[in-house]
Amino acid sequence: MDVVEVWNGHYACALQAALRMTNEAFAERLGIAPRTVAVWHANPGVVLRRETQQLLDAVHEAASPAVRKRFVLILKSDQAAVGTGGSSVQLLRVAVAVVVREDQVLLVCRRDDGSSGITWQFPAGVIKPGVQPATASVRETLSETGVRCAVVRALGARLHPVTAVQCEYFLCEYLAGEATNSDVAENEDVMWVPNTSVTRFIPASNIYPPILAALEEPYDSADRR
């Protein structure tokens, strides 16, 4: 394949595999966040935004002949796998932090790249090999928002109904820090919203039910520890 007319998540991940790069290395090569690459793995059919299309064009065109050949072979192999009922998509695990401060909860607004149909959501990050999910939720919250928190308890796990990503949820208690947008490449805004107003930002049908139940609990920092 000499030219990719329209890059989607599947083609982008095939190029990543041809380059033999991890999510982090491929993201750094493109100048994007590793989370975005992870979303492509979870949503191979998503059509990427124009700026990302151009970045992938540049990487593909600059690739060596060997890489370009591997790219074509990987795509052919994927097509064969689909025909036999196989799949080359790996399950993506994400840790989600539901950070509570008295009667408020922390939300972030993702930049809309058309990858998931989601904008406002709870801080979340990919669970890397060897990292505990609870630790990932705390680290990602600090990285994205500048807020330090501590895990109170696990809320459970599910396959997200929109993104098809395996999510592990944690109720967290606010410790310190001002809520600021610390990841301007991925997020547009960060803010605290009243617990009772969460469904104004995130459709109730997309919220894991144990989260809604936890947000309805009376706040008592002593009980949370």
N, C-alpha and C positions, 0 to 999 in steps of 0.2 A: 504494500500500500504506500504509494509515493505521496499522496495527499489525503489528508483527513478533512472532508468537507465540513463536518460538524462534530466537535469533540463532546462526548458525553462521559459519564463516570467510568463506563466500561473501557472505552478507548484510553482514557487518561491512566487508569490502573494498569492497562496492558503496557503502556509506555513506561510506567514506573517499573514494572516487572522486567521489561527488556533492558532497562538501565541498571537492574539489580540494586535498587535503592530501597531503603526503609521509608516509611511514611515521613519521618522527620527529615531525612536527607532530601527526599523528593520535594517536600514542602519548602525547604530552604532553597533548593535549586530554582523553584518557581517564585519565591518571595511571598509565600502564603503561609497560613497556619496549618500545622499538622492535622488539626481537627477537620479542616476542609477536605483533605485527602481521605481521611477516615470516612467522611460522609459519602465520598464517591464510591468507596468499597461497599458501603451499605446500600447505596442507591445507584447502581450501575447505569440505569436508564436516564438519569437526570442530564439535561442539556446545560452546559456550563455557560456562564455569562461571557460577554464579548471580550472583556479584558483578559479573562482566563484562557479563552480560545487563542488569543494572540500569544500569550506566554507559552502555551503548549505547542503552537505552531513553531515558535522559535527554538524550543528545545528539540522537537522532532527533526527540524531541518538541520540543526547543528550536530545531531547524533551521528556516530560513525556508521559505516555500512553494516557492521556486525550487529549493532544495536537495532538498526532499522529492519534487518532480516529477522532478528529475534522477535521484534514487535509484530511482524506479519505472521510468524509461526505461532505466537501466543494467541493471536486473534483467531487463527484457523483452529487451534486446539480448543479454544473456548467454544467455538461454533460446534465442533464435534461433540464436546461435553454436553452442550444443550440438547443435541440430537439424541444422545443416549441417556438423557435424564440426569446427567451430572451437573455439577456447578463448581465454578472456580472462586465464588465469592466467599470470603471468610467472615465468620461471625465477629462483629465489632462489639466490644463491651465498653460502656460509658458509665462513669460514676457521676451521680447527680446530687448536688447539695441543696437541701431545703433549709436555708439559714433564717432563723427566727430571732427577732429582736423585739421583745415585749409583744405588741400586737401587730408587728409588721414582718414582712418576709422580703428577702432580697431577690430581685429579678434583673436579668440582663437582656438587652435588645440586640439580637444578631443583625449584622448587615444582610440585606436580602439579596442572595445570589441565586435564588430560585432552586436551591438544592433540597429544601425540605418543606417549604411552605410554612415554616415557623419563624416568627420574629422574637416575641418576648418568651423567655423561658427561664428556668432556674440555672444557676451556674453549673456547668458540666464539663467533664474532660475525659479523654480516652484513657482507659486503664492499660497501662503499659505492662509488658511481661515483668514479673517479679515485684510489682507494686500492689499493695493491698488496696482494694476499692475504696475503703474509708479514707485512707491516706490520700488517694488521688482526688477525692471530693474536696478535701480541705486545701490541698495544694492548688487545685484549679481555681477555687474561690479566691484565694489570695492573689494568684497570678492575674485573674481577670478583673477583680474588683478592689483589691487592696484591703479587703476585709479578712480579719483573722477569726476563725471559728473553730469549734470543737464538735466532734460527732457525739450526739446524745444516744442515738440508736439507729439501727437499720430499719427501713420501712418496707423492704422487700425488693423484688426484681420483676421485670416483665420485658416483653418485646414491644417496643414503642409502636403504637398504632399508625403513626404517620411515617416515621423514618425507618421502621423495621430494624432498629438498633436495639441490642440487648442493654437495658438500663438497670442499674443498681442504685437505689435511692437511700439517702441518709438524712435524717433529721439532725440539724446542727444548731448549736447555740452561738450567737454572736459573742465575741470576746473583745475585739478592739478594731480600730481603723475606720477611716472615712470611706464611704462607698464612692469610688471613682472609676472611670472607664480606663483601665490599665492595659487594655488590648484594643487599641483603636483600629487595628487592621481587621479585626473580626467583629467587634461590637460597635454599636452606635450610641448606646446609653446604658447606664446602670442606676438603679434606684430602689429605695425601699417603698413598698406599697402596703396598705392595710391588708391584713389577712382576709378580710371580708370582700376585698376588691380584686382578688387574684383572677377570678373568672372574667373580669373586664379586659384583662391582658392576654390570658391563655384560655382558649375554649375549654369548658368543663369536661367535654368529651375526650380531650387530650391529656387531662391531668389524672395521674395514677390515684385511684380512690383513697388509699391510705394517706396520701398527702393531704387531701381535703379533710380527712378525719383528724390528722395531727394538727392542722391549722385551726381547727375548731376547739382544741383543748385549751383550757385556761392556762395562761402563762404563769409559770412559777419556776424561776431559775434554780431554786434549791431542789425542786423535784426533778429537774432535768439532769442533774449531776449524779 
